[in-house]
């Protein structure tokens, strides 16, 4: 983990409440691995509110150009401030942090599963897997059209299966109703879903209970992000873990049983 000053090179509104912020930050672009996150100071350098940094997964990277992107959902004061920053503005960033996704060298068919806004945890993984010439399928579940992750932001090689609760776009249903169609094809599964959904899927699909086959993610508010405050302590099957250092990615067997 290092402290960086990043320069914003673009800030694009994808839709109301959702911005794609591009940063020139060569050191982070080289170092970050899929599933790792960074902590961004979301206020003017002379201000102290909001006091706490905000965590963001690195959305995509262009390593040669030294560029990273963050996908910013406007949820409060910090993200509202960040969404207004324009080209040339400087950001104070800590990163990369945490334990990310691990894809075995024998994997050829990679299944990604996400729900709601948690897709930000797998976008860099999708990019990295395509660059390694893996076959990648992303099953994304959303409540409605307004939540759907824009297909144009994904590499064109990714097979993207959209599922919505209300059927407004894609297939109507939930993750459980479609996942069985892909599990036999996949060599590994990375699930960016809530812990409740992880438990449900783990109990329903025997394939997800196979050792080293599936990984999952745990998300909750982070305070210090360096393990000092212990507020992100979580209980897993193998004992107490610190989400900020030991996660946010864990073996699915550890968080779903």
N, C-alpha and C positions, 0 to 999 in steps of 0.2 A: 504494500500500500504506500502510495506517495501523494503528496499535495501538488496539484497542477493548476496553472492558469490556462484556461481554454478560451479561444476566440471564436465567437459565433460567426459562421460564414453564411448561414441561411436560416430563416425561420418561416416555415410554410404551414398555413392553416389547412389541415386535411379535411376537416369538417368542424362545425361549431363545437368548441370544447376539446379539440384534439389538434395538437401541433407537432410537427416534425422539426426538431432543432438540430442543425448540423454544426459540428464543432471541429475546429482545427486543433488537434491534440495528438501529435505523432506518437508520443511515448505511450499513451493509453491505447491508441489504436494498435500498437505492436504487442502490448502486454496482455490485454483483456482476452479472456476465454469465455465461450458461451455459458451463460448462466451466472456469471459474476456480475456484480453491480458496482455502482459508484455513488458517492454521497455529494450532493450539490448544495452549495450555499445559495439560497434563493432570496436574496435581498441585496440592496445597494451596499457597496463596501463600507460606507459610513454608518449603516443602519444595523440594528440588532434584532429586528423583528421581521420575519420569524427567526427565533434564536437557533432552532435545530435545523440541521441539514435534511434534505429530502433524498431518499434512495431512488435510484433509477437503474434499470437494466440497460446496458448498452444495446441499442436496437440493431444497428448494423455498423460495419467498419469498412473503410477503404484503406488498407494498410499502406500501400505505396504512396497514396496522397496524404496520409496522416490524418484522415477524417473519421469521425465517429458521429453517429446520430443518436438522439434521445427522442422517444415518443412521449409527449407530455399530455396527460389527461388533466384538465383543469378541475381541481377538487377543492382548493382552498387558497389561502393567501400566498403561500410559497409558489405553487404551480401557476397561479394567476400572474404573479410577478414575472416568472420565467417565460410565460407565453408572450409577454409584451416586449421582451428583449430582442433587439434587432442586430443586423449584420455589423460586426465590429465591436460589439459589447464583449466584455471579459467575464468569465465565470470561474469561481473558485471551486475546485473539484478534488475529492479524495477518491483514490481507486488504483487498480481494480481490487475488489474486496469479495470475500466469501469463497465458497466451494461450489463450482459449477457442474455442468453436465459432463459425464464421462462416456464416450462412445468407444467400445472395444474395436480393435483393429480388424476383427472378423466380421463386423456388421456390414451388410450391404443394403439392407432394406430397413429404413428408419421410420418409425411411426411417432408422430408428435400429436399430442392431445392437449387442447387448451379450452378454457371456458372464460367468457366475459373478457375483462381487460387484462387477464393474466397471460394473454398471448405474447406480451412483451418479453416474457422470460424465454421464449423459444425462437424468436425471429433470428437472432444471431446464430443459433444452433442450426436453423434451416439453411442459412447462408453458408456456414462452414461445411455442413454435410454435402451440399451441392458442389462446393469447391473441391471436395474429396471424391466426387463422382459417385455418391451414394444415391439410391432411389429414396425420395422423401415424400411422405404423405402427411398432411396436417389436417386433423379433424378438429374443427373449431365450433364450440357450442355457444350461442348467444341468446339473449332474451328476445331480441327483435332486430330489425334492420339497422337501427341507429347504433347498435353496439358492434356490428360486424367489422372485423379487421379488414381494411381495404385490400383486395387481391392484388392490386397494382403495386403494393409495397413488397410483395413476396417475389423471390426469384421465379421466373416463368417455368422452371423445371419442377417446381413443387406442385404435387397434386393436392389441391385444396378442397376439402369437403366441408361445406357450411351447413350447420344444423341450427335451427332457431326454434325456440319454445312455441312461438305463435305461428310459425310457418310462413312468415312474411317474406322470407328469402331462403333459398336452399331447401333442405329437407326438414320437415316438421318432426320434432321429437326431442330426445336428449342424447347425451354421449353414450349411455348404456345401450340404447336401441340400435346404434350403428357400429359400435366398436368391434363387435364380434366378426364383422366382415373383413377386418384388417389384421387381426391379431395373428392368424395363422401365417400370413404373408410376412410379417415383421420379424426381424432378427433382434430388435430392441425397441422399447417404447419409453418415451419421455413425456411425463404427464404434468402439465402446468395447470392444475385444477385445485379446488379447495380440498382441505383435508377430509371433509365429509364426503366429497365425491371420490377421493382416493380410496377411502374405506369401502364405499359402495362398489366401486369397480373391482377392487381387490377381492372382495367376497364373492363377486358374481362370475369373474373370469379366471379359470384355473391357470391360464397362460400367464397372467400377471403375477402369479405366485411363484413362478419359476425363478430360481436364484440367479441374480445378476441380469435378469431380462428387463426389468422396469425400474425407472427412477421417478421420483415425485418431488414436489416442491412445497415448502412451508413459507407462508408470508404473514408477517405481522409488523406493526410499527417498530422501527429501530430508533434508538436514542443515541448511543455513543458509537455503535457499529465497530467497536474494537474489543468487545468482551469485558470491559471494565465495570459496567453498571449492572450486568446480569439480568436486565429486564426482558431480554429476548430468550431466556432459558425455556426450552421445550422438552417434553418427555417423549422419548422414542422407545422402540422395542429394545434397543441396545443401551438404554440409559438416558440420562439428562444430557442435552446438547445445547450449545449456544448457536442460535440461528445465524447470527452475524458472522461467525467464524467457521462453524461446522457445516452450515448450510449456505444458501437456502435450499440446495439440492441434496436429497438423501435417497438411499435405496428405498423403493416403495414398500418393501417388506418391513422397514424400520418405522414408517409413519402410518401404515394402514392396518397394522395388526396389534 
